[in-house]
Amino acid sequence: DAGVTQSPTHLIKTRGQQVTLRCSPKSGHDTVSWYQQALGQGPQFIFQYYEEEERQRGNFPDRFSGHQFPNYSSELNVNALLLGDSALYLCASSLEGLGTEAFFGQGTRLTVV
Amino acid sequence: GENVEQHPSTLSVQEGDSAVIKCTYSDSASNYFPWYKQELGKRPQLIIDIRSNVGEKKDQRIAVTLNKTAKHFSLHITETQPEDSAVYFCAAPIHNNDMRFGAGTRLTVKP
């Protein structure tokens, strides 16, 4: 079991560009949540996907969008990148149900220049 | 707004001493409270969690206590070791699926 895997591990983009980050959940998990973690801060909830639909969303603008595929993997897309979007983006997978353990991927370090 | 407050932001203890980190939450419907440990450059790792039907849970040197009436829960680490040095995050679900994290506590254990 590879656990939660994310790609790429590091990425540098220019302001105004678009980026797509990918996440493969832990085997058997059907729910994927995305978080943004700025340096020295706790993870901030972006949104959660279940059954290929966005189920809940945090306080992030529409520039942040996502998708979940039938195999439960997920993508996070960010359009019109800003310098402030530079952060570690974490994906966490879990099994549907309230109060189930979430496992994190190693994250994608996005730098916007 | 609805969030999770965590204190202290930094904590320095001598090896062998105990460390306590506290979190408060706002959603009275929250019923699952995990604690994560994040070492520098690594992903958050779940170290212990508690559900609202119990008041305390212990796993070797780590324990978590929950006070649902006061809406706060705490992480206790006894007999601290240098390898316990990391950033610790508490979390609580808001509106069921939105897991909100505290801002983190940087724990330093001095040998």
HADDOCK unambig.tbl for C-alpha pairs under 7 A between the chains (distance, minus, plus):
assign (segid A and resid 41 and name CA) (segid B and resid 103 and name CA) 5.52 0.50 0.50
assign (segid A and resid 41 and name CA) (segid B and resid 104 and name CA) 6.73 0.50 0.50
assign (segid A and resid 42 and name CA) (segid B and resid 89 and name CA) 6.96 0.50 0.50
assign (segid A and resid 42 and name CA) (segid B and resid 101 and name CA) 6.00 0.50 0.50
assign (segid A and resid 42 and name CA) (segid B and resid 102 and name CA) 6.04 0.50 0.50
assign (segid A and resid 42 and name CA) (segid B and resid 103 and name CA) 4.49 0.50 0.50
assign (segid A and resid 42 and name CA) (segid B and resid 104 and name CA) 5.67 0.50 0.50
assign (segid A and resid 43 and name CA) (segid B and resid 101 and name CA) 6.15 0.50 0.50
assign (segid A and resid 44 and name CA) (segid B and resid 101 and name CA) 6.93 0.50 0.50
assign (segid A and resid 45 and name CA) (segid B and resid 98 and name CA) 6.77 0.50 0.50
assign (segid A and resid 45 and name CA) (segid B and resid 99 and name CA) 6.84 0.50 0.50
assign (segid A and resid 45 and name CA) (segid B and resid 100 and name CA) 6.61 0.50 0.50
assign (segid A and resid 56 and name CA) (segid B and resid 97 and name CA) 6.55 0.50 0.50
assign (segid A and resid 56 and name CA) (segid B and resid 98 and name CA) 6.56 0.50 0.50
assign (segid A and resid 98 and name CA) (segid B and resid 96 and name CA) 6.53 0.50 0.50
assign (segid A and resid 99 and name CA) (segid B and resid 31 and name CA) 6.87 0.50 0.50
assign (segid A and resid 99 and name CA) (segid B and resid 32 and name CA) 4.91 0.50 0.50
assign (segid A and resid 104 and name CA) (segid B and resid 43 and name CA) 6.27 0.50 0.50
assign (segid A and resid 104 and name CA) (segid B and resid 44 and name CA) 6.38 0.50 0.50
assign (segid A and resid 105 and name CA) (segid B and resid 43 and name CA) 6.43 0.50 0.50
assign (segid A and resid 106 and name CA) (segid B and resid 42 and name CA) 6.36 0.50 0.50
assign (segid A and resid 106 and name CA) (segid B and resid 43 and name CA) 4.89 0.50 0.50
assign (segid A and resid 107 and name CA) (segid B and resid 43 and name CA) 6.81 0.50 0.50
